[in-house]
Amino acid sequence: MAKVGIVMGSDSDMPVMAKAADILEELQVSYEMTIISAHREPDVFFEYARTAEEKGFKVIIAGAGMAAHLPGMCAAIFPMPVIGIPMHTTSLGGRDSLYSIVQMPTGIPVATVAINGGANAGILAAKILAASDDALLERLKAYSKNLKEQVVAKDKKLQEVGYKNYTK
């Protein structure tokens, strides 16, 4: 049973949303990904949000651009955490999406990551689930340790070759 629902309004969001899925796979968290347009198929959207809890979802990651209603509407219906990913847009660079997602009314919170922040949405979903899953918490700790080791390795290379030769 999937623990995380990943939903987006368009397949153009797939490159960003796939980053969330990749992180969840790396951390061995089950998910289900789907495309639903809240504006073009509201009946399908409402059914998705209404049945998410009975499907076993503990968190929904919702990506949206421009008007960005998908995350907020998920949060209005789904009783557990929703993470919004604002998509970069050509008109306002994603600020329109960001403002639409973070400016939710009191009582309907949406945790929001950076514009195009798919990977962080996956990590945040895993951290939410890790509050009650010790094995997942250990995988997250290992993930963080690996990030640290990558930085240490890059610094070691810089110290060995020097600034001018580092990017060659």
Residue frames relative to the residue before (quaternion, step in Angstrom):
aa qw qx qy qz dx dy dz
M 1.0000 0.0000 0.0000 0.0000 0.00 0.00 0.00
A 0.4490 -0.7049 0.4849 0.2577 3.59 -0.80 1.02
K 0.3085 -0.7568 0.5515 0.1674 3.55 -0.97 0.89
V 0.7693 0.2586 -0.1311 0.5693 3.57 1.17 -0.61
G 0.2151 -0.7365 0.6271 0.1346 3.52 -1.00 0.88
I 0.1006 -0.7610 0.6385 0.0558 3.57 -0.91 0.93
V 0.0461 0.8117 -0.5760 0.0852 3.54 -0.59 1.16
M 0.0216 -0.7837 0.6205 -0.0162 3.53 -1.08 0.83
G 0.5338 -0.6719 0.4304 0.2797 3.53 -1.19 0.58
S 0.8048 0.1006 -0.0194 0.5847 3.56 1.21 -0.43
D 0.5536 -0.6049 0.4455 0.3594 3.57 -1.14 0.52
S 0.5310 0.6118 -0.4191 0.4099 3.61 1.21 -0.23
D 0.6204 0.5397 -0.3281 0.4650 3.60 1.28 -0.34
M 0.4440 0.7549 -0.4158 0.2452 3.58 1.25 -0.36
P 0.6508 0.5190 -0.3677 0.4146 3.68 0.76 -0.76
V 0.6763 0.4660 -0.2880 0.4925 3.60 1.04 -0.73
M 0.6887 0.4874 -0.2866 0.4538 3.58 0.86 -0.94
A 0.5912 0.5760 -0.3583 0.4363 3.58 1.13 -0.62
K 0.5984 0.5605 -0.3656 0.4405 3.60 1.10 -0.56
A 0.6218 0.5135 -0.3375 0.4855 3.58 1.08 -0.68
A 0.6592 0.5080 -0.3036 0.4640 3.57 0.93 -0.91
D 0.6359 0.5388 -0.3310 0.4424 3.60 0.96 -0.83
I 0.6535 0.5011 -0.3108 0.4746 3.58 0.96 -0.86
L 0.6576 0.5082 -0.3163 0.4575 3.58 0.91 -0.89
E 0.6339 0.5132 -0.3317 0.4741 3.59 1.01 -0.74
E 0.6479 0.5246 -0.3199 0.4502 3.57 0.92 -0.90
L 0.7347 0.3963 -0.2117 0.5083 3.57 1.07 -0.78
Q 0.4439 -0.7348 0.4132 0.3038 3.57 1.36 0.18
V 0.4026 0.6701 -0.5016 0.3705 3.55 0.95 1.00
S 0.3898 -0.7331 0.5082 0.2289 3.57 -0.75 1.03
Y 0.0176 0.7931 -0.6073 0.0436 3.55 -1.11 0.77
E 0.2067 -0.7172 0.6458 0.1606 3.49 -1.41 0.25
M 0.1487 -0.8030 0.5744 0.0559 3.58 -0.82 1.00
T 0.0687 0.8034 -0.5866 0.0752 3.55 -0.97 0.87
I 0.3203 -0.6993 0.6034 0.2105 3.54 -1.34 0.39
I 0.1290 0.7637 -0.6199 0.1258 3.54 -0.76 1.11
S 0.2463 -0.7510 0.5934 0.1522 3.56 -0.88 0.90
A 0.3844 -0.7379 0.5107 0.2168 3.57 -0.57 1.17
H 0.7095 0.4551 -0.2583 0.4720 3.59 1.09 -0.67
R 0.7511 0.4144 -0.2178 0.4655 3.59 0.96 -0.84
E 0.7910 0.1082 -0.0715 0.5979 3.59 1.20 -0.42
P 0.0569 -0.8573 0.5112 0.0226 3.57 0.62 1.13
D 0.6131 0.5537 -0.3619 0.4319 3.61 1.02 -0.65
V 0.6475 0.4984 -0.3076 0.4876 3.60 1.02 -0.82
F 0.6412 0.5269 -0.3238 0.4543 3.58 0.97 -0.85
F 0.6782 0.4935 -0.3074 0.4494 3.60 0.79 -0.97
E 0.6319 0.5197 -0.3307 0.4703 3.59 1.01 -0.74
Y 0.6245 0.5387 -0.3290 0.4600 3.59 0.99 -0.85
A 0.7215 0.4480 -0.2569 0.4612 3.58 0.73 -1.06
R 0.6512 0.5238 -0.3136 0.4508 3.60 1.01 -0.78
T 0.7678 0.3738 -0.1936 0.4830 3.61 0.97 -0.81
A 0.4119 0.7413 -0.4578 0.2667 3.62 1.23 -0.07
E 0.6537 0.5116 -0.3230 0.4546 3.58 0.92 -0.82
E 0.7007 0.4536 -0.2893 0.4685 3.62 0.82 -0.89
K 0.5962 0.5379 -0.3657 0.4706 3.61 1.23 -0.32
G 0.5680 -0.6208 0.3700 0.3938 3.58 1.26 -0.22
F 0.3999 0.7065 -0.4938 0.3115 3.59 1.21 0.15
K 0.2025 -0.7608 0.6076 0.1053 3.54 -1.05 0.86
V 0.7657 0.1050 -0.0398 0.6334 3.56 1.28 -0.49
I 0.1448 -0.7412 0.6428 0.1285 3.55 -1.19 0.59
I 0.1706 -0.7203 0.6635 0.1090 3.53 -1.10 0.86
A 0.0147 -0.8153 0.5771 -0.0451 3.57 -0.61 1.17
G 0.1441 -0.7912 0.5910 0.0632 3.56 -0.77 1.05
A 0.1072 0.8012 -0.5807 0.0973 3.54 -1.00 0.80
G 0.2255 -0.7610 0.5947 0.1274 3.52 -1.20 0.62
M 0.8120 0.2810 -0.2294 0.4573 3.51 -1.41 0.22
A 0.8360 0.0523 -0.0278 0.5456 3.65 -0.48 -1.10
A 0.1445 -0.8718 0.4597 0.0880 3.57 1.29 -0.52
H 0.2089 0.8159 -0.5122 0.1683 3.58 0.82 0.95
L 0.5351 0.6849 -0.3972 0.2946 3.59 1.08 -0.62
P 0.6963 0.4564 -0.3151 0.4557 3.68 0.71 -0.87
G 0.6849 0.4973 -0.2918 0.4454 3.58 0.86 -0.91
M 0.6634 0.4842 -0.3093 0.4795 3.56 0.99 -0.75
C 0.5890 0.5346 -0.3696 0.4803 3.60 1.09 -0.61
A 0.6783 0.4973 -0.2903 0.4564 3.58 0.90 -0.94
A 0.6310 0.5403 -0.3353 0.4445 3.58 1.10 -0.62
I 0.7570 0.3756 -0.1900 0.4999 3.59 1.11 -0.67
F 0.7181 0.4218 -0.2301 0.5035 3.59 0.90 -0.99
P 0.3748 -0.7883 0.4405 0.2099 3.64 -0.61 1.05
M 0.6813 0.4637 -0.2925 0.4850 3.62 1.22 -0.18
P 0.7633 -0.4158 0.2218 0.4418 3.62 -1.24 0.11
V 0.1217 -0.7426 0.6555 0.0634 3.51 -1.21 0.78
I 0.1632 -0.7623 0.6221 0.0724 3.54 -0.97 0.96
G 0.1965 -0.7986 0.5617 0.0901 3.56 -0.71 1.08
I 0.1441 -0.7516 0.6377 0.0875 3.53 -1.09 0.82
P 0.2399 -0.7626 0.5812 0.1522 3.59 -0.47 1.13
M 0.3185 -0.7606 0.5414 0.1641 3.57 -0.90 0.97
H 0.5275 -0.5960 0.5013 0.3395 3.52 -1.15 0.67
T 0.0958 -0.7856 0.6100 0.0393 3.56 -0.96 0.87
T 0.5554 -0.6286 0.4288 0.3354 3.55 -1.15 0.57
S 0.6601 0.5385 -0.3265 0.4094 3.59 1.02 -0.68
L 0.8356 0.0777 0.0001 0.5438 3.61 0.79 -0.96
G 0.5575 -0.6622 0.3688 0.3386 3.58 1.18 0.44
G 0.6874 -0.4765 0.2804 0.4709 3.59 1.20 0.36
R 0.4812 0.6654 -0.4504 0.3505 3.60 1.21 -0.17
D 0.5941 0.5580 -0.3607 0.4533 3.58 1.10 -0.66
S 0.6597 0.4987 -0.2928 0.4800 3.58 0.96 -0.90
L 0.6518 0.5327 -0.3065 0.4444 3.56 0.89 -0.98
Y 0.6958 0.4693 -0.2861 0.4623 3.58 0.76 -1.00
S 0.6420 0.5325 -0.3301 0.4420 3.58 0.97 -0.79
I 0.7045 0.4625 -0.2696 0.4659 3.58 0.98 -0.81
V 0.7370 0.4328 -0.2646 0.4467 3.63 0.82 -0.87
Q 0.6895 0.4828 -0.2862 0.4578 3.60 1.10 -0.53
M 0.1825 0.7986 -0.5448 0.1793 3.55 0.70 1.11
P 0.5432 -0.6191 0.4433 0.3538 3.58 -1.11 0.57
T 0.6694 -0.4927 0.3773 0.4085 3.54 -1.25 0.48
G 0.7739 0.3262 -0.2671 0.4726 3.54 -0.93 0.97
I 0.7390 0.3037 -0.1909 0.5702 3.60 1.28 -0.25
P 0.0544 0.8441 -0.5322 0.0373 3.62 0.56 1.08
V 0.0904 -0.7358 0.6667 0.0771 3.53 -1.27 0.59
A 0.3343 -0.6994 0.5931 0.2176 3.57 -0.72 1.05
T 0.0930 -0.8342 0.5436 0.0002 3.57 -0.69 1.03
V 0.2311 -0.7539 0.6021 0.1253 3.54 -1.00 0.92
A 0.7358 -0.4201 0.3001 0.4383 3.56 -1.31 0.01
I 0.6527 -0.4663 0.4103 0.4339 3.53 -1.28 0.29
N 0.8350 0.0455 -0.1129 0.5367 3.57 -0.80 1.14
G 0.4032 0.7594 -0.4311 0.2736 3.60 1.20 0.48
G 0.0272 0.8581 -0.5111 0.0405 3.57 0.81 0.98
A 0.6640 0.5066 -0.3207 0.4468 3.59 0.85 -0.90
N 0.6763 0.4831 -0.3056 0.4647 3.59 0.88 -0.86
A 0.5969 0.5452 -0.3710 0.4569 3.60 1.07 -0.57
G 0.6500 0.5098 -0.3119 0.4694 3.58 1.00 -0.80
I 0.6520 0.5019 -0.3095 0.4767 3.57 0.98 -0.85
L 0.6578 0.5070 -0.3168 0.4581 3.60 0.90 -0.87
A 0.6282 0.5212 -0.3381 0.4684 3.60 0.97 -0.79
A 0.6595 0.5011 -0.3066 0.4690 3.58 0.94 -0.87
K 0.6489 0.5123 -0.3258 0.4586 3.60 0.97 -0.78
I 0.6137 0.5302 -0.3480 0.4704 3.59 1.03 -0.71
L 0.6871 0.4757 -0.2775 0.4739 3.58 0.89 -0.93
A 0.6369 0.5611 -0.3252 0.4169 3.60 1.07 -0.72
A 0.4981 0.6500 -0.4313 0.3786 3.59 1.20 -0.25
S 0.7916 0.1990 -0.1217 0.5647 3.59 1.18 -0.47
D 0.6773 0.4214 -0.2821 0.5330 3.59 1.23 0.47
D 0.2777 -0.8150 0.4883 0.1427 3.57 -0.07 1.31
A 0.6351 0.5267 -0.3421 0.4497 3.60 1.00 -0.73
L 0.6481 0.4959 -0.3155 0.4842 3.58 0.99 -0.78
L 0.6074 0.5496 -0.3481 0.4559 3.59 1.02 -0.75
E 0.6558 0.4986 -0.3147 0.4716 3.60 0.95 -0.80
R 0.6397 0.5070 -0.3303 0.4739 3.62 1.02 -0.72
L 0.6333 0.5193 -0.3279 0.4708 3.58 1.06 -0.70
K 0.6304 0.5199 -0.3299 0.4728 3.58 1.02 -0.77
A 0.6497 0.5003 -0.3124 0.4796 3.60 0.98 -0.80
Y 0.6134 0.5439 -0.3365 0.4633 3.59 1.04 -0.77
S 0.6748 0.4894 -0.2847 0.4733 3.59 0.91 -0.95
K 0.6287 0.5276 -0.3318 0.4651 3.58 1.02 -0.80
N 0.6399 0.5248 -0.3179 0.4627 3.58 1.01 -0.81
L 0.6217 0.5330 -0.3409 0.4616 3.60 1.01 -0.76
K 0.6485 0.5142 -0.3065 0.4703 3.56 0.97 -0.90
E 0.6629 0.5132 -0.3071 0.4504 3.59 0.91 -0.90
Q 0.6116 0.5443 -0.3451 0.4588 3.60 1.09 -0.66
V 0.6547 0.4981 -0.3105 0.4763 3.60 0.97 -0.83
V 0.6414 0.5212 -0.3228 0.4612 3.58 0.92 -0.87
A 0.6604 0.5067 -0.3064 0.4618 3.61 0.94 -0.86
K 0.6542 0.5029 -0.3161 0.4682 3.59 0.98 -0.78
D 0.6481 0.5014 -0.3212 0.4748 3.58 1.01 -0.77
K 0.6224 0.5367 -0.3414 0.4561 3.58 1.00 -0.78
K 0.6419 0.5089 -0.3201 0.4760 3.59 0.96 -0.84
L 0.6420 0.5220 -0.3248 0.4581 3.59 0.93 -0.87
Q 0.6780 0.4909 -0.2974 0.4592 3.58 0.90 -0.91
E 0.6605 0.5163 -0.3059 0.4513 3.60 1.08 -0.69
V 0.8041 0.3071 -0.1443 0.4882 3.59 0.82 -0.96
G 0.4312 -0.7012 0.4636 0.3279 3.59 1.18 -0.42
Y 0.7136 -0.4958 0.3165 0.3805 3.49 -1.29 0.49
K 0.7122 0.4841 -0.2842 0.4215 3.62 0.69 -1.01
N 0.7402 0.3979 -0.2301 0.4907 3.61 1.06 -0.65
Y 0.4674 0.7260 -0.4244 0.2726 3.60 1.23 -0.28
T 0.7773 0.3628 -0.1933 0.4762 3.59 0.83 -0.91
K 0.5371 0.6303 -0.4083 0.3841 3.58 1.23 0.03
